Amino acid sequence: MALACRCLIGAVFLISAVSKVRDRSSREAFARTLSALVPAVGSVRLGYLVVAVELLIAIAVALPVTAVWGLGAAAGALMAFSAALWLALRRSVTVSCGCFGWSDTPVSRVHLVRNAVLVASALAGATTHVVAGDTTLLPGGVVVAVGAALVVFIGVVFTDDLASLFAPASPPARS
């Protein structure tokens, strides 16, 4: 369980950070998203901070010695991100999440649910890591943990696409 949660959180934060800085248009889109989500803060400096925190968390969860710290930091960061999303929803701000850089889907409660799943995963991973201690990983267990993390990771990264699949169909346009 701890390994699956570490793999999930590490992959999510790594992909999230890389997607924000992979090219100029991604950086500009992320800056626009930050300006809309947190208008009182300079988007450039906040953007650097967000990407640095995401990369630091991805590295921390990869190392057993810092995994609990990294998972706790991930839960805290996800709660902060969720607060920004929730405030945007309350202010009726229409902006894409910008979490993974490629979706133009506006922020919705679906993003809050996705973040809640990630917070629960981070906390479950940290708790399991503390309780289990330094245990020997068996190859079969590693395969199952990484496989489970991959399945959840795909669901997290493609949340917008999955939500649109299950959204009620809109009525056809009248001509």
N, C-alpha and C positions, 0 to 999 in steps of 0.2 A: 504494500500500500504506500509506504513512504517513497519508494523508488518511483512508482507510477505518478504520484503527485509531484515529485521533484522533476521528473521528465516533462510532465504537462506544463507546469508553471515555468520551467526554464525555457521550453520551446515557445510558449506564448509570449513571454517577455522578450526573448531574442528576436522573434519574427516581428513583433510589434516595434521594437527599436529600429531594426534594419529597414522596415518598410517606411518609416518616417524620414529616413536620411538617404535612401538609395539613389535619389536623383533630385534635381532642382525642383521639379514640379511637385514631388512628394513633400519636400521641405516647405514649399510655399503653401501647399494645401494644409499641411499640419499647422503652420503658423496662422492661417485663416481660421481653422477650427479652434485653436486655442484662443484667438482674439474673440471669437463668438462665445466660447464657453466660459472664459474667465476674462472679461473685458477690462477689469481694473489692474491687471498684471501685464507687464511687457511680454509679448508672445515669444520673442526671440530667446530671451534669457530663460523663460519658463520652458520653452521647447528643449533647450540644451539640458536643463535639469531633468525633465521627464525622460529623455533618451538616456542620459547618464544613469539615472535610477533604474531604468529598465535593464540596461546592460549589466549593471552591478548585481541586480537580483538574479539575472540569468547565470552569471558566473558563480554567485554565492550558492545557489541551489545545486549546482553541478558538483560542488566539493562537499564531501560528507562532513567535514569539520565545520563548515559554515552553513550547512543546509537548513538547520532550524532557524538561524538568523535570517537567511534568505527567504524562507517560506513565511516567516512573520512579517518581514518587510514587504513581501508581495501582498499579503492580506491587507496591510496598512495602505499600500499604494492603491490597491484595487478599491478600497473603501473611499479613498480620496478621489479617485477617478469617478466612482459612482456618485459621490456627492456633487461633483461638477456636472455630471450628466443629469442628475435629478434636478438641480437648480436650473439647468437649461430647459428642461421640460416644464418646470414651474413657471419660467419666464416666457414660455412659448417660443423659444429660439429654435429656428429651423436650421440645423447644421448636421453634417454627417459626423459620425463618431470619430473617424480618423485613426482608429485603434490599429488597423492593419493596413491602412493606406490605400486600398483599392475600392472601397465601397462608397457610393454616393448616397446610400440609404440614410435618411435623417434619423437622428437619435430618437429612440423610443424606449418603452418599458422593457422591450426584449433585451436591450443592452444592459439594463439593470439586472435582469434575471441571469444573463450570461456572466456578469461580474459576480453575482451572488454564488453561482456555481464555482467560479474560480476561487473566491474567498473561502468557501467551504472546503475546496480541494487543498488549498494552501494550509488551512488550519488542521485538516485531517492529516496531511502529510507531516506537519510539524509535530503533532501529537503522537502519531505513530512512530516517527523517528525517535522521539524522546523515550517512549515506552519500550520500543524494540531495542534501543541501544545500538551497539556495534555488532550487527549480526552478519553472518556469512551468507552471501547471496548465491543461491543455486541457479545454474543456467536456465532451467525451466521456469523458475520464478522471475528471472530477469526478462525472459521472452514474454511472459504473460503481463508483467508490469509495463514494459515498453509498448506492447500491443494495445493494452487498455488505455495508456496515455495517448497513443496515436489516434485511437477512435474518438476520444473526448476532444483532443486537439483539433481534429478535422471539424467536429461539430462547433467548436468555439470559433475557429477562424472563418468558417462559413455560416455563422449565425444569421447574417442578413439574408443569405440565399435560402437557408432552411426556413426562416420565418416567412419569407415570401411564398414558399411552396405551400405552407399550411395556412396562409392568410385567406380570409373569405374572398371569393372571386368578386371582382367589381362588375357591375352591370355593363353590358355592351353599350358602346356609344351610339347615339341616335343620329341618323343622317338627315 
